[in-house]
Amino acid sequence: MPSRNNPLIIGICGGSGSGKTYLLELLTTQLEQEVCLLSQDHYYFPLELQQKDERNQVNFDLPSAIDQQRFIRDLDAISLGKEIQLTEYTFNNPARAPRKLRLKPASIIIAEGLFIFHSAAVRKRLDIKVFVEVDEATALERRIKRDLVERAYTEEMIRYQWKHHVKPAYEQYLLPYRDSADLIIQNPPNRAPDLTKLMETVILIQSK
């Protein structure tokens, strides 16, 4: 439980295509305080250190793909009021030059990523745990649209990753933590997710 002098840390976990990015954008517009977003997407190990499957394809959908120690170190630093700097991770997309990111401390920190709940060390630092979900067909459709543009993958590659990497990882490393989340938010297509309970929880914790 955060004190009045410590930031509130919200952990947001959800499978690929669940709509975490949209939820985060919506949430930050509704919160009245300044928000710092710390995403595990920028903590992937370099490509040459990533594990490959039997077809020699890099599998980013494993907890071991993430530098958890560095993520925790930065989460602790920004929780103590220190500014941190990151380099954007572009998943080896040659069309995107990595940006330098500067994250400043804020009264609310949102830590998000696929494996936020899988790490016990991260879980114990979270004041609120939020699990985001959507039906599989919608998640796959969102994944295809994103990866065709942002990661320069072919649709064949995206569907291969979904079947052999994404779906098995979701079932093994994300789904087991669903029911231990403080809140479960549905993020269906063509309708904004209901953030009422989350906002009420934030207000309740901060009032103590």
C-alpha positions, 0 to 999 in steps of 0.5 A: 500500500503506497503512502502519501509520499510514495507513488501509486504503482498500477500493473497492467497485463494482457495478451498480445492484441488485448488492447493494452495500448488503447487502455493506457491512452484512455486511462492517462486521459482520465487520471488527473495526476501526472502519470509515468508509463514504464513498458516492458516492451523496451526491456527485451534483450538484444536480438542476438540473445533471444531464444529461437525455436525449431524453425530458427525463428526468434521467440519474443513471447518468453519471460526470458526474452525480457531483462527483468532485473533492469526493469525492476531496477528502473521501476525502483528508481523511478519510484524513488523519484529518479528520472530514467532513460531508455532506448526504444526497442524496435523488434529489429524493424529496419524502418524504425530508428530507436528513440531515446526516451526520458521518463520522469517520476510521477504520482502514478506509475503504470507498469505494463507488459506481457510478463508483469505478473509472471515475475514475483519480484514485479508483482510485489511492487504493484499496488493494483493489478489489472488484467486486460482481455479480449476474444482471440479472433479480435486479438489476432486481428489487432496483432496482424494490423500492428505487426504489418506496420510497426514490425515489418512482418509478413502476415504468414510470419505473424500467424506462425508466431501467433500459433507457435509463440503467442498463444502458448505463452499466453496460456502458460505465462499470463492466463494463470494470473488472471484470477489473482488480478484486482481487476479484469477489464474487457476491451472489446472492439468498437467499444471503450472499456469500462474503467469505472472500477479502476478509477474508484480503486485508484481514488480509494487507495490514494485517499488512505 
